């Protein structure tokens, strides 16, 4: 299927949902604004309400179409990101509005059938005000996340204790980043602070854990000069994520899709990155070996395609210390934990859903935790560890709220096995 037809079908498929959203908007409008009819500010509020929603409808319909040209035109990419953010902000606000309207309707129903004739007018106005304020606060947070947090890279430092780690490997530093999603980023200069942060750690090894692009290899080409500036003693090792296979876009033929994958492999060569596809890269550090095992995408969730073969990759590993790069963290529980000598696994994929809060290790939340048990940070089962990176770029919502783009500094520490 040709790409333009694919995106046209995606746009047409959105129309039924758009009609549902329009109906909900009318309900919300009548619930919150119609009762104020005749008030001096009613006409102003009505115009603001419908102007905002018309732009949101346009965003919802045009995002698939603008995606077709966004790769070629950075301005289109920025416009696409703005429309996506606008629609998501509007959608979340609408949910709060709708919940408030449902509660108000329920309260009216209870009042009309109550034998006691409860006077809930005060509660009506209080609930209306509370839901409106909540919706505007959430919209403000989402808008702030777009403007301020897209490229606000955060360094996180962790130490991973490894039993009987050779002294030569004690203090070995790995810098991990993941989910660059270069197709979402408007200009290469935007990632320059992130590259500088990586290099500032003086890493022994840099690991990239998948989703370099959104859909097509050519998204990465403008970023090759910046990404090539990454420096580490033992180079950069990379794997593929679910978005790197081109499964979420239209292709005129299977050959075109295959050529795209070959182009992505060439991009890795241009970057001088070591791409592992069910393969092992062995490092020798002061006569001590580390097996870096890299698998293609493997998911414990049925909705994602599995391309990788851990058994094949593992069979080629010979070093005592084995570190696995696997894009999807659900792979850890579904298979990796059975390989007891894989001491550390590095994943990404979740982005921390780009929304949530993290006040401490025990006080944190993101909607993605309802989907992934391991969704961000360091996890342990026995002597095996998993680190889930929160992502370098963004996808869908062009921003981040509470979950910032991450660069991870991982230091291996020797501990005795008692």
Helices and strands as residue ranges (DSSP letters): H 3-13, H 15-32, G 34-36, H 42-70, H 74-113, H 121-148, E 154-163, G 167-169, E 173-177, G 182-184, G 188-191, H 192-200, E 205-209, H 218-221, H 224-227, E 236-239, G 242-245, H 254-271, E 274-275, E 279-285, E 288-294, H 310-315, E 321-328, H 330-334, G 336-338, E 342-348, G 351-354, E 357-358, E 364-365, G 367-370, E 377-381, E 384-388, E 406-415
